[in-house]
Amino acid sequence: MTTTSWRCRLLAGLATAGCAAPGWAAVAGGRLESAPKPAVVDKVADRFVPAPLDRQQMAGLLGQRMQANLASRLLKLDIEPLLAGFEHRPGVQDWIGEHAGKFLHAASNAWMYGGSEPLLTRMQEIVRRMAASQKDDGYLGTYLDQNRWTSWDVWVHKYDLIGLLAYYGATGDRTALQASRKIGDLLCRTFGQGQGQRDIVAAGTHVGMAATSVLEPMCMLYRMTGDPKYLDFCRYIIAAYDGPHGPRLVRSLTEHGDVQRTANAKAYEMLSNLVGVTDLYRLTGDPALPVPPLNAWKDIAAHRLYVTGSASYQEHFLKDGILPGTGDVGEMCVTVTWMQLNWHLLRLSGEAKYGDALEHTVYNALLGGQNPATGNICYFTPLIGTKPYGTHFHGVQGVNCCISSGQRGVALIPSLAWGTLGGGPAVVLYTPGQAVIPVTVGGKQIPVTLISKTDYPVDGQVLLTLRMDQPAAFPVSLRVPGWCAKYTATVEGEDYPGKPGEFLVIQRTWKPGDEIHIDMDMTVRVLSGGASYPQNFAIQRGPQILARDDQVSKQADLVLAEDASGRPATLRLQPAADRLPAGWLGVQAYTVEGQSPDAVLVPFADAGQTGGNYRVWLGPLPVESKAKKK
């Protein structure tokens, strides 16, 4: 087989013209070698370091969804509404200015990964026009002068900074850095505890959390410039949390760790702040800072998380275990900021549980909120009903906060998949593709190319091949999913069993061309409906939550049998891809052994794509089981 044909086969799932995926040459060339380096060394080094975006490529389901994000969203979205609020103040609504920054953030990641020149051209135009609309004092909002620093004005500057700094980090274009510094300087002059300065808590909604979430990009700005006033500003925000009118974010989450009892329980803004707190810990090493994010993570994971891996109802955290499945479920902005928090915690800790959480969210809530054909995004993604792809509100066609956030979430996927851990390559997400991972051996950095062949998540067979110039000793870390009942990696006839929810570390001297054969059981689990759906259940196969879509299956519902102990019997699924309707995007469908053949289930990520009704919560549970639970 020729190299060209192998590449074509590997990348077939990307649905690109011909066989050349965007930026494939970059895998060998390292397009970002001249990208600007941070001016500040973090006090807390990351344990997991993501692989360089320009040295990897993905196919399969994840590759297809990233391609849809690029081709159908980032390259087609009308950028004029994104810029109108800056060029013709005031904007049409209070937070219209956030979308340009969110676009730049998503597009920067997508460009670093794929190298799309048309996307780079779009980013260059946006940055040029944003910089041209910036006022002399650094203001880059969408409000009239007399209305500055009200409502969502600081929030807009937050996303200005995130987008401009992401673009600068990708391209080195100093126009973006200069505009960012002017914003940072303006914020430092305007807010603080000095005479004549404003209280940042009073400048934003949701007990000030909208404004204080500017902490995240101010950490980024300090890291890129080394200017101490930006770090001082970050510390000012931490103090402002617990001020007289502040959200008490640090104190509450340190003392009781309950996000529903913190501030006004607004999920998106709270998680945005926690992402900033986590990054400030990385910068400073302050031991008090990781406590609130870690406590919040535990509380959300235990009490606020839908089976699809998102959180919030009507944009807020509800009481323990209250997770309605219809209506305003799982705001996409919350889905993406939950991903970001897990990404930071994975990097800082190297713990597999954060990789588990990322896989759970990516394969269900994130992809489930994206139309596989158009790349369009749901504002909310219910577990029962239809998927409302497209504009939910905000008054601008095709643009709302969650569409803009969803683009960022999909573009983040390559940063989650693989990298280095403990001095060697690590795999977090399983996907067909490859990554060039820099590994340090004997004080010298060597590139290790990790090639992955798999149909995951259709099945659990993965073949990893290592390519390097010469033999070298280093560990390879493989995430063993927490849902997996049996996981075995085999190297040269030697088996290495994995423990669910941990990294399996294989330490040996690797030779060029060595292979790791992974066999993981795609375990089927029955999940309880909990307090909100006590008589119902959901089915999880491997990382994916399944759903019944009425465009695929007209069967009204499923009824579980029970075993001798009175518990729901173990389910067995049979592949049923031949039951999918013509034009359906996706290759997975399953029937339940022992049930009517008309009961066909599909992954939640695929359900609802043709406008049909679907449901995750099935049922009922066995009658005796329900009685025993009372």
N, C-alpha and C positions, 0 to 999 in steps of 0.2 A: 504493500500500500504506500502510495507516495505521501510526502509530508502535506502537500496541498489538499489531497483528498481526505486525509485524517482531520485536518483543520475544518474542512467543509462539514464532515460528519459531526465533529465535536460541537460546532456552532450552528448546526441546522435549526436548533430550537430558537435561535435569535431572530429568525424570520427576516434577515437582512437580504438585500438584493445580492444575487450571486452567492459566493461563499465567503466573501471578505467581511468580517465584522468590523464595525467602526473601531479604529484604534488598535487593531491586532498587532500592527508593527510595533506599537508602543510596548507590548509585553517584552520584546527583546531589547528595545531601545532605551527605555526609561525616560519618558518625555519630561518628567518633573524634576530632573536632577538639579536644574537651576532655580527651582522654586525658593522663595525667601525662607531663611531659617529663623526660628524664634530668637529674640534677643535675651530671653530669660530662660534659665534652666529650672524646670519644675523641682520643687523640694521633695515631692513624692513621685518616684518614677513609676510609670505604668508597668504592670507585670505582663499583661497581654498587649502586644503592639500590633495593630492591624497591618496587613500587607499593603504595600504601596498600591494605590488605586490604578496607576497606569501600568502595573506589572501583572495584571490578572484579567481573566475573562471567564464569564459564566454562560452556560447554556441551560437547557432544561426549563423547568417552570419559572425559576427565578430570573433566568436570562430573558425569557419571553416577556415577563411582566416589566422588567427594566426597559426592554426595547419598546414596549407599548407606552411607557412613561415618556421616553425620549421622542419617539416618532409622532405620537398622537397628542401629546400634551406640550412638552417643552419646546418643540420645534414648530408647533402650530398655534399656540396661544397668542391671541392679539395682545401685544405689549402696550398699546396706546392707553387702555384704561389703567394700567399699572403706573404709568408716568403722568397721567393727566393731573392728578392731585398735587404733584410737585410743580408742574409747569404752569398750572392755572389754579392757584389757590383761591378759595378753599376747596378741599376735596369733596366729593359727592356724599361721603359719609365719614364718620369719625376715625375709622381705622383703615381707610382705603390705602394708606401709604405702606401698610405692612407687606403688600403683595409683591412689590418690586424686590424687597430684600429676601423674601421667601423664595421667589423665583431664582434670584442669583445664587442662593445657597444650594438649592436643588440642582441648578444648571452647572454650578462649579463642580460638584461631586460627579455629575453625569459626564461632564467634559473631561475631568481627570481620569475617569474610568475608561471612557470610550473614544475620546479625541475627536468628537464631531466638530468640524470647522464651521458649519452653519450655526451651531449652538454658540460657539465662541464669538462669532460675529454679532449674534443677538445680545450676548452679555456685554460686549464692548459698547454697543449702542446704548444700552440701559445705563451703564456706568457713566458714559460720557454725558448723557442727558441729565442724570441725577446730579452729577458734579456741577453742571452748568446752572442748575436750578438752586444750588445751595447758596444761602445768603452769606454775606461777608462775615457775619459773626459765627458762622458754622451751622445755622439752623437748616435742617433738612426735613422739615415736617410738612404737613398739608393744611395747616391752620393759618388763619389771618393773624397778624402780629398781636392784636388785642386779645386773641383767644389762645395764645401759647400756653402750654403746660397745663391744659385742662383735659379732662376725659382721657383719651387714648394717645395723646401727643408723645409722651415719653416712650410708650409702647411702639409707636411707629419708628422712632429713632433706634430702638432696640433692634428692630428687623433691618433698618438701614445698615447698622453696624454688622449684624450677622452676615448679611448678604455681601456687603462691600469687603469685609475681611476674608470671607470665604473665597471671593473672587481674587483678592490680592494674594492669598495663600496659594491659589492655583496658578496664577499667571505672573505674579510679580509686578503687576501694573501699579505704579506708585500713585496714579490718579486716585485709585480707590483708597490707598492708605492715607493720603493727604486729606481726602474728604472725611475719613473715619477719625483722624486726629482732630479735625476741626469740630466734629460732633462731640468727641470725648472732652475736648477743652471747654466747649459750651456747657456741657452737663456739669463739669467740675466747678465752673464759675457760678452756675445757676442754683445748684442744690448742695446743701451741707448745713453745718451748724454755725457758720460764721455770720457776721452781721450782714443783713440784707439778703441772705440766701434763703431759698425756699425749702420746705420740707417735702421730700420726694414722695412720702406716703400720701400727702394731700394732693399730689399731682396725678393720681390715677385711680381707677375704679377697683372694686373687689378688695376693700380694706387696704388699698395701696399696692396690692400684689401685681397689678398690671404694670405699674411704673417701676417697682423694685426689681422686676424680672430683667431689667437692663443689666443686672449683675453679670449675666452670662457673657454678653459680648464685651463688657468692660474688662472681664478677665482675659478675654481673647486679645483685646487691644493692649493691655499691659504686657501680655506674653510676647506680642509681636514687636513692641517698641521699647520695653524696659523703662518707660517713664513712670516714676514712683507715684505721681499724683493720681494715676489711674488705679493703682493698687489702694491708695488711701481712699479713693471713692468707693471701691468695693467694700472696704472695711466700714465705711460710713453706712452703706446699705445694710450690712449685718447689724449694726447698732440700731438703725431705723426700724428694723423688724419689731423690736421690742420697745419702741418708743411709746408715748402716751396713746397714740391713735393707730399704732402699727398692727400688723396681722399676727404678731407674736409667733412668727413662724418657727424660729429657733427654740424659743422657750417651750412652746406647746409640744412640739414634736420631740423635744428632749425629755420633758416631764411625763407625758402620757402617750405619745406616739400615735395618736388617733387623728387621722386626716379629716374625718367627718366633724370633729370638734375643734378644728384649727381654722382660724379666720372665718370665712363664710363658706368653706368647703368647696370653693370653686376649683375644679380639678386641673384645668389647663394652666391657669395662672400659677397655681401652687407648684405643679410639677416643673414649670418653667423656672421658677425660683430655685427649686431643689437641684436642677441641673447646674445652675450657677453656683450654688453653695458647694456642690461636689467638685466643680472645677477650681473653685477658690481653695479648697483643701489641697488639691493637687499642687497649686502654686505656692502655698504657704506652709503646709504641714501642720496647721493648727489642729490639735487633736479633738477640739470641740466640734469642728465643722462636719465631720462625716456622720455624727450621731443622728441629726434630724433626717437626712436622706435615708439612712439605713433603717431607722424606725418607721419612716413612711413606707418604705419598700415592703417591710414585713407586714404592715397593716393592710396595704393594698393587696398584696399577694394572698393574704389569708382571708380578707373580708370584702374586698371591693372589686375583684376581678371577675369579669365574665369568663365563661368557658372558652370564648374566642380570644382572650388575651387583651381585651380593652377594659376600660373602666369609665365610670360616670353615667348618670342618667339626668337628662336635661342639664347637662354640663356640670353637674355637682356630684360629689361623693355622698351616697346615702348611708343609712345606718347599716350595721353589720349584716351581711348576707342578703340585703334587699337589692335585687338585681332584676328589675322588670325586663322582659324580652321584647316588648313592642314599643314603638314610638321612638323617642329621642335617646337611643341606646348608643353608648360607645362613641362619643364625639371623636372624629378622626384626629383633631388637634391633640386630644388626650392620648390616643393610640400612639402618635408619633413622639410626644414628649415622654411617654412611658418607655418607649424604645430608647430614646436618648439617655434617660436615667440609667437604664439597664446597661447600655453601651459604656457609659462612664464607669459604672460599678464593675463591669466585667474587666475593663482595662486596668482599673486600680487594684482589684483583688485577684484576678485570674481565676475566680471561682466559677465552676460549671453551671451553678444554678442560675446565674444571670444569662448565660448562653441558652439554657433551657427556656427562660422567660422570653428571650428574643426570638427563638425559633417558634414558640407558641404564638406570639403576637404576629410575626411576619407571615406565617402560613395561614393564619386565620383572620384576625381583625384587619391587618393591613391589606393583604391581597383580597380579602373578602369585601373590602370597601372600594376596590378598584375594578372598573369594568375591563375585562381582559381584551375586548375588541377596541375600545375607544380610549382606554387609559383614564377615563373620567372617574371622579372620586365622589363617594358618598360623604355627606356631612355627618349623618348618623347612619349606623348600620345595624338595624334590629336583628334579633335572633328569630323572630317570627314576623312575616309580612313580605314586603317587597323592598328592593334596594333603590333608594332615591338618588341615583347618580345625577350629578350636576348641581346647578345652583339651588341652594336652599333658601337663602335670603342674602341681603347686603345690597341688592339693587343693581349689580353689575353682572351682565350675562357671562356665565362661564367662570366667574371668579367669586370665591368666598374664602374664609379663613381656612376651612378644612380641605378644600381642593388644593390650596396653596401648601398646606401642611402635608397632605398625602403625597404630593410630588417629592417633597423632601424625604419622607419616609422611604419611598421606593428607591430613591437615589442613594440612601444610606446603606442599602443592603450589602454592597461589596466591602464596606468597612467592618461588617459583622462576621464575615464568613471564615476568614483564615488570617493567620499572622504568626507571630512568635510568642512563645510562652516557655519560661524556664530555659531559655537559650536555644530552643529548637522550634521547628515548624509546629503549628497547632491548627486543628480543624474544628471550627465551631458549628458552621452550617454545612450540610452535605449537599453538594450540587455537582453536576458535570461541569468541567472547565479546567482551568489551571491558574496557578499563581506562582510568581517568582518571589521567594521569601528570603530576605537577607539573614543569614545565620552566622554568628561569630564563633569561630573555632580556633583555639590557640592564639587569641588576640587578633586574628585576621578575619575579616568579613568575607563570606563566600555566598554566592547566590545558589539557592536550592529551588529547583523548579518542581512543584508538586502538581502532578497531573491526576485528575479525578475523573473516572468513568463510572457512571451510575445512572439508573433510572429513578433515583430517589425523588419524591416520596412514593412512587408507584410500588417500589420494593426496597428492601434494606440491604441490597448487595452493592458494595462499593469497592472499586479497585483503585488504590492510590499507587502511583509510580513516582519515585524520586530520581531526579536528574541533577547531577553536579559533575564537576570536572574530575574529581578524585574521591576516594573513600574518606569519610570523616565521621567522627564520633559526636553524636548529639542526641537529645531526646526528641521524640515525636509525640505530641499530645493530641489525643482524640477524644472529643466530648462524647460521653456515653449518655444518651438522652434519658431523662428521668422516667419517661413513660415506657422504656424498653425493658421487657422481661428477660431477654437474653441477648448478649452482645459479645462477639468474639472477633478478635483481629488475629490474622495468621501471617507470619513472616517466615519464609523458608521452612515451612512445615511445623513451626512452633506456634502453638496457640497462646493467645493472651486474652483471658476473659476480662470483661469490663464490668464495673459496678455502676448501676444506674445513678445518674445525677452527679457523676464525677468525671474528671479527665482520666483516661487510660494513658499512662506514660510508658512508652517503649524506648528504653535506652540501649543503644548498641552502636557499633561502627557500621555505618551504612555504605553500601557500594553503589555506584551509578547504575541505575536501572532496577534497584531493589523495589519489590512490590509488597504492598500491604493489602491483604484481602480481608474485607470487613463483612461480616454477616450479622445483621441486627434484625431481631424479630419485630415485625410491624404489629406490635401488640394492640389488640382491640380492648377497649375499656368502656364500661358503662358508667356514666357520670350522673350523679343525683341532681335533681332539679332544685334542691335546697329549699330555702324558706319561700322563695317566689314561685316555684313550680314543684311542690312536694309530691305530686302524683305522677310526675313525668321524669324522663331521663334523656340524656344525650349520648351519642356514640362517638368515641374518638378512636381513630385508626392511625397508629404512628403519631406524627405530630399534628394530624389534621382532624378537625371536628367535621362530622358529616351532617348532611341536611337532606330533607326530602323536598324536592322542587316539583311543583305540579306540572311543569312543562316536560318533566322526565318521567314522573310516576304519579298516577292518579290514585294510588292506594291512599286511603284516608289516614292511616296511622299504623304503628307497630304495637304489638302487645308482647311483653316479655314473659317467658315462662319462668318458673323458679326452680331452684335445685332443692335437695332434701333438707337443707338448712333454712329454707324459707327466703333465701336471698335470690336476686335475679340471676338466672343461669348465664353461664359464659356464652357470649355470642361468637358465631363463626360467620365470616363474610366470604362471599364468592364474587370474583370479578364479573362485571356485567357491562363492560364498555360497549358491547354491541347493542345495548338498550338505549344509548344516547341518541337524541334526535339529530337529524341532519343539520350541519352548521354550528353545532355545539362546540365551543372552545374549551377543550379539556379532554383528557383521555381516561379519567377515573370514574367508575361507577361500580356500585356493589349491591348485591342482594343479601339478605339475611337468611342464613340456612334455617330451614324449618318454617319460614314465613311464606306468604303468597309471593309468587315470582313477580308480581306487579309492584312490590315494595322495593323501589330502587333508590339508593342513597348516593349523593355526590358530595365532594368536598364543599364546605361552606365557602371557600374561596371562589368556587365556580357557580354556586347556587345564585339564582336571581338574575343571571346575566341577560336573559331574554325577556325580562319583565314579569316573570311568573311569581306566584306566591310560593314561599318556602317556609320551612320551620326546622329549627335545631332541636327544640324540645319536643320529644315524642312521648308516646305513652298509650295506655297507662302502665304503671308498675303492677306486678302481681297483687291481687287483692289481699292475700294473707300478709305479704310484705308490708303493705300500707298499714294494715291493722297492727302489726308488730311495732311499727315505728311510732304509733301514737302513744 
